Structure formats: structure tokens, C-alpha cells
Amino acid sequence: MANLNPSYANKQLIAGYCGILFGGFGVHKFILGYTRAALIMLFVSVVGGYFTYGFSLLVMQLVGLIEGMIYLNKNHEEFINIYFLNKQGWF
């Protein structure tokens, strides 16, 4: 059973909403502490978006939207087990 820390509930909500709104830039990954994955998303969005006329930014925004919806649809204990204890970085 996971440690039900109240700050995890706040991170779940904030990461979910930021994934939906700013997911293309990896903000939700920074909130959860996945710095490497967040930097990859930011790099692909900014540099890749420059070379592909924004197409890669749209793809990264879609990934962030899906991850944000996944974060918000998980119950609190399952979210903690997956993203804080098992450290699953993508989806």
C-alpha cells in the first residue's frame, strides 16, 4: 500500500492540468520530477518544431494531452504506485 501523502494529490492534479494545457513543453514531467523526459519533450517541441514547422510541437502536445488525461483518471493510490514508487516515465 502506498504512502498517501497529501502533496501527491496536489501533484496529481497539477500535473494532469499542466499536461493538458502545456503538455507539449513537458511541464507535467517537471512537476513529477522526470527531468530527463521533460527535457526531451521540450527539446523535441522547440527544436523539432522549428525544423518541422510546428508539427513535432503538435505531436508532443498530443502526448501531453493523453498523459494529462491519464493522470486525472487514475485514483490516488494507483497514481502514487505508478508514478512515484515505480517511476514509470511515459504513459
PyMOL CGO cylinders between C-alpha atoms (Angstrom):
from pymol import cmd
from pymol.cgo import CYLINDER

trace = [
    CYLINDER, 0.00, 0.00, 0.00, 1.32, 3.41, -0.95, 0.3, 1, 1, 1, 1, 1, 1,
    CYLINDER, 1.32, 3.41, -0.95, 2.10, 6.24, 1.40, 0.3, 1, 1, 1, 1, 1, 1,
    CYLINDER, 2.10, 6.24, 1.40, -0.87, 8.59, 0.95, 0.3, 1, 1, 1, 1, 1, 1,
    CYLINDER, -0.87, 8.59, 0.95, 0.94, 11.91, 1.25, 0.3, 1, 1, 1, 1, 1, 1,
    CYLINDER, 0.94, 11.91, 1.25, -1.40, 14.88, 0.56, 0.3, 1, 1, 1, 1, 1, 1,
    CYLINDER, -1.40, 14.88, 0.56, 1.24, 16.59, -1.60, 0.3, 1, 1, 1, 1, 1, 1,
    CYLINDER, 1.24, 16.59, -1.60, 0.97, 13.69, -4.06, 0.3, 1, 1, 1, 1, 1, 1,
    CYLINDER, 0.97, 13.69, -4.06, -2.71, 14.53, -4.58, 0.3, 1, 1, 1, 1, 1, 1,
    CYLINDER, -2.71, 14.53, -4.58, -1.77, 18.11, -5.40, 0.3, 1, 1, 1, 1, 1, 1,
    CYLINDER, -1.77, 18.11, -5.40, 0.93, 16.94, -7.79, 0.3, 1, 1, 1, 1, 1, 1,
    CYLINDER, 0.93, 16.94, -7.79, -1.55, 14.61, -9.46, 0.3, 1, 1, 1, 1, 1, 1,
    CYLINDER, -1.55, 14.61, -9.46, -3.98, 17.45, -10.15, 0.3, 1, 1, 1, 1, 1, 1,
    CYLINDER, -3.98, 17.45, -10.15, -1.37, 20.00, -11.15, 0.3, 1, 1, 1, 1, 1, 1,
    CYLINDER, -1.37, 20.00, -11.15, 0.48, 17.54, -13.40, 0.3, 1, 1, 1, 1, 1, 1,
    CYLINDER, 0.48, 17.54, -13.40, -2.79, 16.47, -15.02, 0.3, 1, 1, 1, 1, 1, 1,
    CYLINDER, -2.79, 16.47, -15.02, -3.92, 20.01, -15.78, 0.3, 1, 1, 1, 1, 1, 1,
    CYLINDER, -3.92, 20.01, -15.78, -0.46, 21.10, -16.95, 0.3, 1, 1, 1, 1, 1, 1,
    CYLINDER, -0.46, 21.10, -16.95, -0.27, 18.02, -19.16, 0.3, 1, 1, 1, 1, 1, 1,
    CYLINDER, -0.27, 18.02, -19.16, -3.50, 19.06, -20.83, 0.3, 1, 1, 1, 1, 1, 1,
    CYLINDER, -3.50, 19.06, -20.83, -2.61, 22.74, -21.18, 0.3, 1, 1, 1, 1, 1, 1,
    CYLINDER, -2.61, 22.74, -21.18, 1.19, 22.83, -21.54, 0.3, 1, 1, 1, 1, 1, 1,
    CYLINDER, 1.19, 22.83, -21.54, 1.95, 19.18, -22.31, 0.3, 1, 1, 1, 1, 1, 1,
    CYLINDER, 1.95, 19.18, -22.31, 3.94, 19.94, -25.43, 0.3, 1, 1, 1, 1, 1, 1,
    CYLINDER, 3.94, 19.94, -25.43, 6.64, 21.57, -23.36, 0.3, 1, 1, 1, 1, 1, 1,
    CYLINDER, 6.64, 21.57, -23.36, 6.88, 18.80, -20.75, 0.3, 1, 1, 1, 1, 1, 1,
    CYLINDER, 6.88, 18.80, -20.75, 5.75, 20.91, -17.80, 0.3, 1, 1, 1, 1, 1, 1,
    CYLINDER, 5.75, 20.91, -17.80, 3.86, 17.97, -16.28, 0.3, 1, 1, 1, 1, 1, 1,
    CYLINDER, 3.86, 17.97, -16.28, 7.04, 15.88, -16.37, 0.3, 1, 1, 1, 1, 1, 1,
    CYLINDER, 7.04, 15.88, -16.37, 8.96, 18.58, -14.49, 0.3, 1, 1, 1, 1, 1, 1,
    CYLINDER, 8.96, 18.58, -14.49, 6.23, 18.63, -11.83, 0.3, 1, 1, 1, 1, 1, 1,
    CYLINDER, 6.23, 18.63, -11.83, 6.50, 14.86, -11.29, 0.3, 1, 1, 1, 1, 1, 1,
    CYLINDER, 6.50, 14.86, -11.29, 10.31, 15.01, -11.16, 0.3, 1, 1, 1, 1, 1, 1,
    CYLINDER, 10.31, 15.01, -11.16, 11.05, 13.34, -14.51, 0.3, 1, 1, 1, 1, 1, 1,
    CYLINDER, 11.05, 13.34, -14.51, 13.60, 15.91, -15.63, 0.3, 1, 1, 1, 1, 1, 1,
    CYLINDER, 13.60, 15.91, -15.63, 15.17, 13.87, -18.43, 0.3, 1, 1, 1, 1, 1, 1,
    CYLINDER, 15.17, 13.87, -18.43, 11.78, 13.09, -20.04, 0.3, 1, 1, 1, 1, 1, 1,
    CYLINDER, 11.78, 13.09, -20.04, 10.73, 16.73, -19.63, 0.3, 1, 1, 1, 1, 1, 1,
    CYLINDER, 10.73, 16.73, -19.63, 13.88, 17.99, -21.33, 0.3, 1, 1, 1, 1, 1, 1,
    CYLINDER, 13.88, 17.99, -21.33, 13.35, 15.53, -24.19, 0.3, 1, 1, 1, 1, 1, 1,
    CYLINDER, 13.35, 15.53, -24.19, 9.80, 16.80, -24.69, 0.3, 1, 1, 1, 1, 1, 1,
    CYLINDER, 9.80, 16.80, -24.69, 10.94, 20.42, -24.51, 0.3, 1, 1, 1, 1, 1, 1,
    CYLINDER, 10.94, 20.42, -24.51, 13.77, 19.84, -26.97, 0.3, 1, 1, 1, 1, 1, 1,
    CYLINDER, 13.77, 19.84, -26.97, 11.58, 17.97, -29.46, 0.3, 1, 1, 1, 1, 1, 1,
    CYLINDER, 11.58, 17.97, -29.46, 8.90, 20.66, -29.20, 0.3, 1, 1, 1, 1, 1, 1,
    CYLINDER, 8.90, 20.66, -29.20, 11.15, 23.68, -29.60, 0.3, 1, 1, 1, 1, 1, 1,
    CYLINDER, 11.15, 23.68, -29.60, 13.94, 22.48, -31.88, 0.3, 1, 1, 1, 1, 1, 1,
    CYLINDER, 13.94, 22.48, -31.88, 11.88, 19.90, -33.74, 0.3, 1, 1, 1, 1, 1, 1,
    CYLINDER, 11.88, 19.90, -33.74, 9.04, 22.37, -34.07, 0.3, 1, 1, 1, 1, 1, 1,
    CYLINDER, 9.04, 22.37, -34.07, 11.38, 24.85, -35.69, 0.3, 1, 1, 1, 1, 1, 1,
    CYLINDER, 11.38, 24.85, -35.69, 12.50, 22.37, -38.35, 0.3, 1, 1, 1, 1, 1, 1,
    CYLINDER, 12.50, 22.37, -38.35, 9.09, 20.75, -38.94, 0.3, 1, 1, 1, 1, 1, 1,
    CYLINDER, 9.09, 20.75, -38.94, 7.05, 23.97, -38.94, 0.3, 1, 1, 1, 1, 1, 1,
    CYLINDER, 7.05, 23.97, -38.94, 5.37, 23.09, -35.67, 0.3, 1, 1, 1, 1, 1, 1,
    CYLINDER, 5.37, 23.09, -35.67, 4.37, 19.51, -36.47, 0.3, 1, 1, 1, 1, 1, 1,
    CYLINDER, 4.37, 19.51, -36.47, 6.51, 17.98, -33.72, 0.3, 1, 1, 1, 1, 1, 1,
    CYLINDER, 6.51, 17.98, -33.72, 5.10, 20.51, -31.25, 0.3, 1, 1, 1, 1, 1, 1,
    CYLINDER, 5.10, 20.51, -31.25, 1.61, 19.28, -32.13, 0.3, 1, 1, 1, 1, 1, 1,
    CYLINDER, 1.61, 19.28, -32.13, 2.70, 15.68, -31.62, 0.3, 1, 1, 1, 1, 1, 1,
    CYLINDER, 2.70, 15.68, -31.62, 4.23, 16.50, -28.23, 0.3, 1, 1, 1, 1, 1, 1,
    CYLINDER, 4.23, 16.50, -28.23, 1.08, 18.43, -27.28, 0.3, 1, 1, 1, 1, 1, 1,
    CYLINDER, 1.08, 18.43, -27.28, -0.98, 15.35, -28.12, 0.3, 1, 1, 1, 1, 1, 1,
    CYLINDER, -0.98, 15.35, -28.12, 1.32, 13.20, -25.94, 0.3, 1, 1, 1, 1, 1, 1,
    CYLINDER, 1.32, 13.20, -25.94, 0.94, 15.71, -23.09, 0.3, 1, 1, 1, 1, 1, 1,
    CYLINDER, 0.94, 15.71, -23.09, -2.84, 15.79, -23.51, 0.3, 1, 1, 1, 1, 1, 1,
    CYLINDER, -2.84, 15.79, -23.51, -3.06, 11.99, -23.33, 0.3, 1, 1, 1, 1, 1, 1,
    CYLINDER, -3.06, 11.99, -23.33, -0.75, 11.82, -20.31, 0.3, 1, 1, 1, 1, 1, 1,
    CYLINDER, -0.75, 11.82, -20.31, -2.67, 14.59, -18.53, 0.3, 1, 1, 1, 1, 1, 1,
    CYLINDER, -2.67, 14.59, -18.53, -5.94, 12.74, -19.04, 0.3, 1, 1, 1, 1, 1, 1,
    CYLINDER, -5.94, 12.74, -19.04, -4.35, 9.53, -17.80, 0.3, 1, 1, 1, 1, 1, 1,
    CYLINDER, -4.35, 9.53, -17.80, -3.08, 11.30, -14.65, 0.3, 1, 1, 1, 1, 1, 1,
    CYLINDER, -3.08, 11.30, -14.65, -6.51, 12.72, -13.88, 0.3, 1, 1, 1, 1, 1, 1,
    CYLINDER, -6.51, 12.72, -13.88, -8.35, 9.43, -14.48, 0.3, 1, 1, 1, 1, 1, 1,
    CYLINDER, -8.35, 9.43, -14.48, -6.25, 7.34, -12.09, 0.3, 1, 1, 1, 1, 1, 1,
    CYLINDER, -6.25, 7.34, -12.09, -7.23, 7.03, -8.49, 0.3, 1, 1, 1, 1, 1, 1,
    CYLINDER, -7.23, 7.03, -8.49, -4.84, 8.49, -5.95, 0.3, 1, 1, 1, 1, 1, 1,
    CYLINDER, -4.84, 8.49, -5.95, -3.25, 5.26, -4.74, 0.3, 1, 1, 1, 1, 1, 1,
    CYLINDER, -3.25, 5.26, -4.74, -2.73, 3.89, -8.25, 0.3, 1, 1, 1, 1, 1, 1,
    CYLINDER, -2.73, 3.89, -8.25, -1.14, 7.20, -9.32, 0.3, 1, 1, 1, 1, 1, 1,
    CYLINDER, -1.14, 7.20, -9.32, 1.33, 7.06, -6.44, 0.3, 1, 1, 1, 1, 1, 1,
    CYLINDER, 1.33, 7.06, -6.44, 2.24, 3.44, -7.16, 0.3, 1, 1, 1, 1, 1, 1,
    CYLINDER, 2.24, 3.44, -7.16, 2.82, 4.03, -10.86, 0.3, 1, 1, 1, 1, 1, 1,
    CYLINDER, 2.82, 4.03, -10.86, 4.49, 7.45, -10.98, 0.3, 1, 1, 1, 1, 1, 1,
    CYLINDER, 4.49, 7.45, -10.98, 6.25, 7.81, -7.62, 0.3, 1, 1, 1, 1, 1, 1,
    CYLINDER, 6.25, 7.81, -7.62, 7.09, 4.29, -6.46, 0.3, 1, 1, 1, 1, 1, 1,
    CYLINDER, 7.09, 4.29, -6.46, 7.64, 2.50, -9.79, 0.3, 1, 1, 1, 1, 1, 1,
    CYLINDER, 7.64, 2.50, -9.79, 8.84, 5.66, -11.62, 0.3, 1, 1, 1, 1, 1, 1,
    CYLINDER, 8.84, 5.66, -11.62, 7.07, 4.97, -14.92, 0.3, 1, 1, 1, 1, 1, 1,
    CYLINDER, 7.07, 4.97, -14.92, 8.14, 7.87, -17.14, 0.3, 1, 1, 1, 1, 1, 1,
    CYLINDER, 8.14, 7.87, -17.14, 5.99, 7.60, -20.25, 0.3, 1, 1, 1, 1, 1, 1,
    CYLINDER, 5.99, 7.60, -20.25, 2.25, 6.89, -20.39, 0.3, 1, 1, 1, 1, 1, 1,
]
cmd.load_cgo(trace, "trace")
